[in-house]
Amino acid sequence: MEYVVKVSPTGWVFGSWKGHCITRRNLLHFNGKSIDVNDIRWNEPGFRPLPVVSQCSDEEKEYLMQNLEKLLHQGGTIVARLKESLEDEEACLKA
């Protein structure tokens, strides 16, 4: 959801999340699409544009928020906003 989260040393996340946009992965999962086929690693061709959260349905936003809250509840900390995500959202809103 545009955030970079530092995971707590005692927290747990999927190893497959490393190097991926978790927002994209969660939206693929929520919408029943294959993560194996449709997910793209950081800086690989096609990684951008990133999902634009403001264009997600209320149900998608709720699913994403629950995931973010879980990370924070486990001791994760928001450390930054993802510049590329903000750029892609701004470009989408201008179009």
C-alpha positions as CSV (number, residue, x, y, z in Angstrom):
1,M,0.0,0.0,0.0
2,E,2.8,2.3,-1.0
3,Y,4.7,1.7,2.2
4,V,8.1,0.1,3.0
5,V,7.7,-2.0,6.2
6,K,10.6,-3.1,8.3
7,V,9.6,-6.5,9.6
8,S,10.2,-7.2,13.3
9,P,13.0,-9.8,13.9
10,T,10.3,-11.9,15.7
11,G,7.7,-11.4,13.0
12,W,7.1,-13.8,10.2
13,V,6.4,-13.2,6.5
14,F,6.5,-15.4,3.4
15,G,10.0,-15.8,2.0
16,S,8.5,-15.4,-1.4
17,W,7.7,-11.7,-0.6
18,K,11.4,-10.7,-0.8
19,G,11.9,-8.5,-3.8
20,H,8.3,-8.3,-4.7
21,C,5.5,-5.7,-4.5
22,I,3.3,-7.3,-1.8
23,T,0.4,-5.1,-2.8
24,R,0.5,-6.6,-6.3
25,R,0.8,-10.1,-4.9
26,N,-2.1,-9.6,-2.5
27,L,-4.3,-8.2,-5.2
28,L,-3.5,-11.1,-7.5
29,H,-4.4,-13.5,-4.7
30,F,-7.6,-11.7,-3.7
31,N,-8.8,-11.7,-7.4
32,G,-8.0,-15.4,-7.9
33,K,-5.2,-14.8,-10.4
34,S,-2.0,-16.9,-10.5
35,I,0.8,-15.3,-8.5
36,D,3.3,-17.7,-10.2
37,V,2.3,-16.4,-13.7
38,N,1.5,-12.8,-13.0
39,D,3.9,-11.6,-10.3
40,I,7.0,-9.7,-11.4
41,R,10.1,-9.2,-9.2
42,W,11.5,-5.8,-8.4
43,N,13.2,-4.0,-11.3
44,E,12.3,-6.8,-13.8
45,P,10.7,-5.8,-17.1
46,G,7.0,-5.2,-16.5
47,F,7.3,-4.5,-12.8
48,R,5.8,-1.0,-13.4
49,P,3.3,0.4,-13.3
50,L,2.6,-0.6,-9.8
51,P,-1.0,-1.1,-8.5
52,V,-2.8,2.2,-7.8
53,V,-4.5,1.7,-4.4
54,S,-6.9,4.6,-5.0
55,Q,-8.3,2.7,-7.9
56,C,-8.9,-0.5,-5.9
57,S,-12.4,-1.6,-4.9
58,D,-13.4,-1.2,-1.2
59,E,-13.0,-4.9,-0.8
60,E,-9.5,-4.9,-2.2
61,K,-8.5,-2.0,0.0
62,E,-9.8,-3.8,3.0
63,Y,-7.8,-6.9,2.1
64,L,-4.7,-4.9,1.7
65,M,-5.2,-3.0,4.9
66,Q,-5.7,-6.2,6.9
67,N,-2.3,-7.4,5.6
68,L,-0.6,-4.2,6.5
69,E,-2.2,-4.2,9.9
70,K,-1.0,-7.8,10.5
71,L,2.6,-6.8,9.7
72,L,2.4,-3.8,12.1
73,H,0.7,-5.9,14.8
74,Q,3.6,-8.3,14.6
75,G,6.0,-5.4,15.4
76,G,6.7,-4.2,11.9
77,T,7.4,-0.5,11.4
78,I,6.6,1.7,8.4
79,V,10.0,3.2,7.4
80,A,9.3,4.9,4.1
81,R,6.8,5.4,1.2
82,L,7.7,3.7,-2.0
83,K,8.7,6.4,-4.4
84,E,7.9,4.4,-7.5
85,S,4.4,3.6,-6.2
86,L,3.7,7.3,-5.6
87,E,5.0,8.2,-9.0
88,D,2.8,5.6,-10.7
89,E,-0.3,6.7,-8.8
90,E,0.4,10.4,-9.7
91,A,0.8,9.4,-13.4
92,C,-2.5,7.5,-13.3
93,L,-4.4,10.3,-11.7
94,K,-3.1,12.8,-14.4
95,A,-4.1,10.4,-17.2
